[in-house]
């Protein structure tokens, strides 16, 4: 399989679709709009996206103070790609 990885943000519609399909949305305790979640992603210190044939199949991000602390969060993988190592 020829996956493409990038540090660029995915398009809003790709992010929103993967966020819902991956089940991450269900695990959130608070209710945020898709737009609010994407805004949070846009403010991330670092993002990483994986595509298969131009389809976003995985995404993760890191928030950080840029000096000392960092946190990996919002790691999501499309269901058909989960549990494959």
N, CA, C and O atoms as a GROMACS GRO file, in nm:
protein
  340
    1UNK      N    1   0.084  -0.118   0.000
    1UNK     CA    2   0.000   0.000   0.000
    1UNK      C    3   0.088   0.124   0.000
    1UNK      O    4   0.189   0.130   0.070
    2UNK      N    5   0.049   0.222  -0.078
    2UNK     CA    6   0.125   0.345  -0.088
    2UNK      C    7   0.061   0.457  -0.011
    2UNK      O    8  -0.013   0.537  -0.068
    3UNK      N    9   0.087   0.465   0.117
    3UNK     CA   10   0.031   0.571   0.198
    3UNK      C   11   0.112   0.699   0.180
    3UNK      O   12   0.233   0.695   0.155
    4UNK      N   13   0.043   0.811   0.194
    4UNK     CA   14   0.109   0.941   0.187
    4UNK      C   15   0.095   1.006   0.325
    4UNK      O   16  -0.015   1.014   0.379
    5UNK      N   17   0.206   1.051   0.380
    5UNK     CA   18   0.204   1.119   0.509
    5UNK      C   19   0.240   1.265   0.489
    5UNK      O   20   0.319   1.300   0.401
    6UNK      N   21   0.182   1.350   0.572
    6UNK     CA   22   0.209   1.493   0.562
    6UNK      C   23   0.187   1.560   0.697
    6UNK      O   24   0.111   1.511   0.781
    7UNK      N   25   0.253   1.670   0.716
    7UNK     CA   26   0.233   1.752   0.836
    7UNK      C   27   0.130   1.862   0.810
    7UNK      O   28   0.100   1.941   0.900
    8UNK      N   29   0.079   1.869   0.690
    8UNK     CA   30  -0.022   1.971   0.657
    8UNK      C   31  -0.158   1.930   0.711
    8UNK      O   32  -0.191   1.812   0.720
    9UNK      N   33  -0.236   2.030   0.746
    9UNK     CA   34  -0.371   2.005   0.795
    9UNK      C   35  -0.459   1.946   0.685
    9UNK      O   36  -0.447   1.985   0.569
   10UNK      N   37  -0.545   1.853   0.720
   10UNK     CA   38  -0.640   1.805   0.621
   10UNK      C   39  -0.747   1.911   0.597
   10UNK      O   40  -0.764   2.003   0.677
   11UNK      N   41  -0.819   1.897   0.489
   11UNK     CA   42  -0.932   1.986   0.463
   11UNK      C   43  -1.038   1.964   0.572
   11UNK      O   44  -1.049   1.856   0.630
   12UNK      N   45  -1.115   2.069   0.597
   12UNK     CA   46  -1.218   2.062   0.702
   12UNK      C   47  -1.309   1.940   0.686
   12UNK      O   48  -1.332   1.867   0.781
   13UNK      N   49  -1.360   1.919   0.564
   13UNK     CA   50  -1.457   1.811   0.544
   13UNK      C   51  -1.393   1.674   0.568
   13UNK      O   52  -1.460   1.582   0.616
   14UNK      N   53  -1.265   1.658   0.535
   14UNK     CA   54  -1.197   1.531   0.558
   14UNK      C   55  -1.177   1.507   0.708
   14UNK      O   56  -1.198   1.397   0.758
   15UNK      N   57  -1.137   1.613   0.778
   15UNK     CA   58  -1.118   1.602   0.922
   15UNK      C   59  -1.250   1.568   0.992
   15UNK      O   60  -1.256   1.477   1.075
   16UNK      N   61  -1.356   1.641   0.959
   16UNK     CA   62  -1.486   1.620   1.024
   16UNK      C   63  -1.537   1.479   0.999
   16UNK      O   64  -1.591   1.415   1.090
   17UNK      N   65  -1.521   1.430   0.878
   17UNK     CA   66  -1.566   1.294   0.845
   17UNK      C   67  -1.488   1.189   0.926
   17UNK      O   68  -1.548   1.099   0.985
   18UNK      N   69  -1.355   1.200   0.928
   18UNK     CA   70  -1.274   1.103   1.001
   18UNK      C   71  -1.300   1.111   1.150
   18UNK      O   72  -1.305   1.008   1.217
   19UNK      N   73  -1.318   1.230   1.203
   19UNK     CA   74  -1.345   1.248   1.346
   19UNK      C   75  -1.471   1.172   1.386
   19UNK      O   76  -1.475   1.108   1.491
   20UNK      N   77  -1.572   1.180   1.304
   20UNK     CA   78  -1.697   1.110   1.335
   20UNK      C   79  -1.686   0.959   1.309
   20UNK      O   80  -1.727   0.878   1.391
   21UNK      N   81  -1.630   0.924   1.194
   21UNK     CA   82  -1.622   0.782   1.156
   21UNK      C   83  -1.531   0.702   1.250
   21UNK      O   84  -1.559   0.585   1.276
   22UNK      N   85  -1.425   0.763   1.299
   22UNK     CA   86  -1.330   0.692   1.384
   22UNK      C   87  -1.384   0.662   1.523
   22UNK      O   88  -1.328   0.579   1.595
   23UNK      N   89  -1.492   0.729   1.561
   23UNK     CA   90  -1.548   0.708   1.693
   23UNK      C   91  -1.495   0.806   1.797
   23UNK      O   92  -1.539   0.803   1.912
   24UNK      N   93  -1.402   0.890   1.759
   24UNK     CA   94  -1.346   0.986   1.855
   24UNK      C   95  -1.452   1.084   1.903
   24UNK      O   96  -1.450   1.126   2.019
   25UNK      N   97  -1.543   1.120   1.816
   25UNK     CA   98  -1.648   1.215   1.855
   25UNK      C   99  -1.732   1.160   1.970
   25UNK      O  100  -1.771   1.236   2.059
   26UNK      N  101  -1.760   1.031   1.968
   26UNK     CA  102  -1.841   0.970   2.074
   26UNK      C  103  -1.772   0.970   2.209
   26UNK      O  104  -1.838   0.967   2.312
   27UNK      N  105  -1.638   0.972   2.208
   27UNK     CA  106  -1.564   0.967   2.333
   27UNK      C  107  -1.550   1.103   2.400
   27UNK      O  108  -1.505   1.111   2.515
   28UNK      N  109  -1.586   1.210   2.332
   28UNK     CA  110  -1.576   1.344   2.389
   28UNK      C  111  -1.689   1.365   2.489
   28UNK      O  112  -1.805   1.335   2.460
   29UNK      N  113  -1.655   1.417   2.606
   29UNK     CA  114  -1.757   1.441   2.708
   29UNK      C  115  -1.835   1.569   2.682
   29UNK      O  116  -1.954   1.577   2.713
   30UNK      N  117  -1.769   1.668   2.627
   30UNK     CA  118  -1.834   1.795   2.599
   30UNK      C  119  -1.882   1.797   2.454
   30UNK      O  120  -1.836   1.720   2.370
   31UNK      N  121  -1.974   1.885   2.427
   31UNK     CA  122  -2.026   1.898   2.291
   31UNK      C  123  -1.960   2.017   2.222
   31UNK      O  124  -1.977   2.132   2.263
   32UNK      N  125  -1.884   1.987   2.118
   32UNK     CA  126  -1.821   2.090   2.038
   32UNK      C  127  -1.871   2.077   1.895
   32UNK      O  128  -1.901   1.966   1.850
   33UNK      N  129  -1.881   2.188   1.826
   33UNK     CA  130  -1.919   2.182   1.685
   33UNK      C  131  -1.798   2.134   1.604
   33UNK      O  132  -1.685   2.138   1.651
   34UNK      N  133  -1.825   2.089   1.484
   34UNK     CA  134  -1.717   2.047   1.395
   34UNK      C  135  -1.622   2.164   1.369
   34UNK      O  136  -1.501   2.147   1.360
   35UNK      N  137  -1.680   2.281   1.357
   35UNK     CA  138  -1.600   2.401   1.332
   35UNK      C  139  -1.507   2.432   1.450
   35UNK      O  140  -1.392   2.471   1.430
   36UNK      N  141  -1.557   2.416   1.572
   36UNK     CA  142  -1.475   2.442   1.690
   36UNK      C  143  -1.360   2.340   1.699
   36UNK      O  144  -1.247   2.377   1.731
   37UNK      N  145  -1.389   2.215   1.670
   37UNK     CA  146  -1.286   2.113   1.673
   37UNK      C  147  -1.179   2.140   1.567
   37UNK      O  148  -1.060   2.122   1.592
   38UNK      N  149  -1.222   2.182   1.450
   38UNK     CA  150  -1.124   2.211   1.345
   38UNK      C  151  -1.041   2.333   1.382
   38UNK      O  152  -0.922   2.338   1.352
   39UNK      N  153  -1.102   2.432   1.445
   39UNK     CA  154  -1.027   2.548   1.490
   39UNK      C  155  -0.919   2.506   1.591
   39UNK      O  156  -0.807   2.556   1.587
   40UNK      N  157  -0.955   2.414   1.681
   40UNK     CA  158  -0.857   2.363   1.777
   40UNK      C  159  -0.742   2.295   1.704
   40UNK      O  160  -0.626   2.314   1.740
   41UNK      N  161  -0.774   2.216   1.604
   41UNK     CA  162  -0.672   2.148   1.524
   41UNK      C  163  -0.581   2.251   1.456
   41UNK      O  164  -0.460   2.233   1.451
   42UNK      N  165  -0.640   2.356   1.404
   42UNK     CA  166  -0.562   2.460   1.336
   42UNK      C  167  -0.465   2.530   1.432
   42UNK      O  168  -0.363   2.584   1.388
   43UNK      N  169  -0.495   2.529   1.559
   43UNK     CA  170  -0.409   2.593   1.659
   43UNK      C  171  -0.308   2.496   1.720
   43UNK      O  172  -0.239   2.532   1.816
   44UNK      N  173  -0.297   2.377   1.667
   44UNK     CA  174  -0.205   2.276   1.720
   44UNK      C  175  -0.060   2.313   1.691
   44UNK      O  176  -0.029   2.384   1.595
   45UNK      N  177   0.028   2.262   1.776
   45UNK     CA  178   0.172   2.282   1.759
   45UNK      C  179   0.222   2.199   1.641
   45UNK      O  180   0.312   2.242   1.568
   46UNK      N  181   0.165   2.080   1.623
   46UNK     CA  182   0.210   1.988   1.517
   46UNK      C  183   0.093   1.897   1.479
   46UNK      O  184   0.018   1.853   1.566
   47UNK      N  185   0.079   1.869   1.352
   47UNK     CA  186  -0.023   1.775   1.306
   47UNK      C  187   0.040   1.674   1.210
   47UNK      O  188   0.142   1.701   1.147
   48UNK      N  189  -0.022   1.559   1.201
   48UNK     CA  190   0.027   1.453   1.114
   48UNK      C  191  -0.093   1.382   1.053
   48UNK      O  192  -0.182   1.336   1.125
   49UNK      N  193  -0.096   1.374   0.922
   49UNK     CA  194  -0.207   1.311   0.851
   49UNK      C  195  -0.155   1.199   0.763
   49UNK      O  196  -0.045   1.207   0.708
   50UNK      N  197  -0.235   1.095   0.749
   50UNK     CA  198  -0.202   0.984   0.659
   50UNK      C  199  -0.317   0.967   0.561
   50UNK      O  200  -0.434   0.964   0.600
   51UNK      N  201  -0.282   0.956   0.434
   51UNK     CA  202  -0.381   0.942   0.327
   51UNK      C  203  -0.357   0.812   0.251
   51UNK      O  204  -0.244   0.767   0.235
   52UNK      N  205  -0.464   0.753   0.206
   52UNK     CA  206  -0.460   0.641   0.114
   52UNK      C  207  -0.544   0.682  -0.007
   52UNK      O  208  -0.666   0.697   0.004
   53UNK      N  209  -0.479   0.698  -0.119
   53UNK     CA  210  -0.549   0.740  -0.241
   53UNK      C  211  -0.630   0.868  -0.218
   53UNK      O  212  -0.747   0.875  -0.256
   54UNK      N  213  -0.569   0.967  -0.158
   54UNK     CA  214  -0.628   1.100  -0.131
   54UNK      C  215  -0.738   1.098  -0.026
   54UNK      O  216  -0.801   1.200  -0.002
   55UNK      N  217  -0.761   0.984   0.039
   55UNK     CA  218  -0.860   0.976   0.147
   55UNK      C  219  -0.785   0.981   0.280
   55UNK      O  220  -0.692   0.903   0.303
   56UNK      N  221  -0.827   1.072   0.367
   56UNK     CA  222  -0.767   1.082   0.500
   56UNK      C  223  -0.805   0.958   0.580
   56UNK      O  224  -0.923   0.933   0.604
   57UNK      N  225  -0.704   0.881   0.621
   57UNK     CA  226  -0.732   0.757   0.694
   57UNK      C  227  -0.682   0.762   0.838
   57UNK      O  228  -0.722   0.679   0.920
   58UNK      N  229  -0.596   0.858   0.869
   58UNK     CA  230  -0.546   0.872   1.006
   58UNK      C  231  -0.500   1.015   1.030
   58UNK      O  232  -0.454   1.084   0.939
   59UNK      N  233  -0.513   1.057   1.154
   59UNK     CA  234  -0.475   1.192   1.192
   59UNK      C  235  -0.438   1.194   1.339
   59UNK      O  236  -0.496   1.121   1.420
   60UNK      N  237  -0.342   1.278   1.372
   60UNK     CA  238  -0.306   1.301   1.512
   60UNK      C  239  -0.248   1.440   1.524
   60UNK      O  240  -0.207   1.501   1.426
   61UNK      N  241  -0.247   1.489   1.646
   61UNK     CA  242  -0.192   1.622   1.666
   61UNK      C  243  -0.121   1.631   1.800
   61UNK      O  244  -0.140   1.547   1.888
   62UNK      N  245  -0.040   1.734   1.812
   62UNK     CA  246   0.032   1.759   1.935
   62UNK      C  247   0.010   1.904   1.975
   62UNK      O  248   0.018   1.995   1.892
   63UNK      N  249  -0.019   1.924   2.102
   63UNK     CA  250  -0.025   2.058   2.156
   63UNK      C  251   0.096   2.076   2.247
   63UNK      O  252   0.139   1.980   2.311
   64UNK      N  253   0.150   2.197   2.252
   64UNK     CA  254   0.274   2.217   2.325
   64UNK      C  255   0.293   2.363   2.362
   64UNK      O  256   0.236   2.453   2.301
   65UNK      N  257   0.375   2.383   2.465
   65UNK     CA  258   0.416   2.520   2.498
   65UNK      C  259   0.539   2.559   2.416
   65UNK      O  260   0.585   2.673   2.425
   66UNK      N  261   0.592   2.466   2.338
   66UNK     CA  262   0.703   2.494   2.250
   66UNK      C  263   0.840   2.486   2.316
   66UNK      O  264   0.942   2.503   2.249
   67UNK      N  265   0.843   2.460   2.444
   67UNK     CA  266   0.971   2.455   2.514
   67UNK      C  267   0.986   2.326   2.595
   67UNK      O  268   1.084   2.254   2.582
   68UNK      N  269   0.888   2.300   2.680
   68UNK     CA  270   0.905   2.193   2.779
   68UNK      C  271   0.799   2.084   2.771
   68UNK      O  272   0.833   1.966   2.778
   69UNK      N  273   0.675   2.119   2.758
   69UNK     CA  274   0.566   2.023   2.764
   69UNK      C  275   0.500   2.003   2.627
   69UNK      O  276   0.487   2.097   2.549
   70UNK      N  277   0.459   1.881   2.601
   70UNK     CA  278   0.384   1.849   2.478
   70UNK      C  279   0.289   1.734   2.510
   70UNK      O  280   0.316   1.651   2.596
   71UNK      N  281   0.179   1.731   2.439
   71UNK     CA  282   0.078   1.628   2.459
   71UNK      C  283   0.027   1.581   2.324
   71UNK      O  284  -0.015   1.662   2.241
   72UNK      N  285   0.032   1.452   2.301
   72UNK     CA  286  -0.026   1.394   2.180
   72UNK      C  287  -0.174   1.372   2.206
   72UNK      O  288  -0.212   1.313   2.307
   73UNK      N  289  -0.258   1.420   2.116
   73UNK     CA  290  -0.402   1.407   2.138
   73UNK      C  291  -0.475   1.391   2.004
   73UNK      O  292  -0.418   1.410   1.897
   74UNK      N  293  -0.601   1.355   2.014
   74UNK     CA  294  -0.689   1.341   1.898
   74UNK      C  295  -0.630   1.250   1.791
   74UNK      O  296  -0.632   1.283   1.672
   75UNK      N  297  -0.578   1.136   1.833
   75UNK     CA  298  -0.530   1.037   1.737
   75UNK      C  299  -0.651   0.957   1.690
   75UNK      O  300  -0.723   0.898   1.770
   76UNK      N  301  -0.672   0.956   1.559
   76UNK     CA  302  -0.788   0.886   1.504
   76UNK      C  303  -0.750   0.811   1.378
   76UNK      O  304  -0.668   0.857   1.299
   77UNK      N  305  -0.812   0.695   1.361
   77UNK     CA  306  -0.786   0.609   1.247
   77UNK      C  307  -0.920   0.560   1.194
   77UNK      O  308  -1.007   0.520   1.271
   78UNK      N  309  -0.936   0.562   1.063
   78UNK     CA  310  -1.059   0.513   1.001
   78UNK      C  311  -1.080   0.366   1.042
   78UNK      O  312  -0.983   0.290   1.048
   79UNK      N  313  -1.203   0.325   1.070
   79UNK     CA  314  -1.230   0.190   1.119
   79UNK      C  315  -1.172   0.078   1.031
   79UNK      O  316  -1.126  -0.024   1.084
   80UNK      N  317  -1.173   0.095   0.901
   80UNK     CA  318  -1.122  -0.013   0.813
   80UNK      C  319  -0.970  -0.026   0.820
   80UNK      O  320  -0.915  -0.123   0.770
   81UNK      N  321  -0.903   0.069   0.882
   81UNK     CA  322  -0.758   0.066   0.897
   81UNK      C  323  -0.713   0.038   1.040
   81UNK      O  324  -0.593   0.026   1.066
   82UNK      N  325  -0.808   0.026   1.132
   82UNK     CA  326  -0.776   0.002   1.271
   82UNK      C  327  -0.732  -0.143   1.292
   82UNK      O  328  -0.771  -0.232   1.216
   83UNK      N  329  -0.652  -0.165   1.395
   83UNK     CA  330  -0.606  -0.297   1.438
   83UNK      C  331  -0.524  -0.368   1.331
   83UNK      O  332  -0.532  -0.490   1.316
   84UNK      N  333  -0.445  -0.291   1.258
   84UNK     CA  334  -0.359  -0.349   1.155
   84UNK      C  335  -0.212  -0.324   1.184
   84UNK      O  336  -0.127  -0.345   1.098
   85UNK      N  337  -0.184  -0.280   1.304
   85UNK     CA  338  -0.044  -0.259   1.343
   85UNK      C  339   0.013  -0.127   1.298
   85UNK      O  340   0.130  -0.098   1.325
   0.00000   0.00000   0.00000
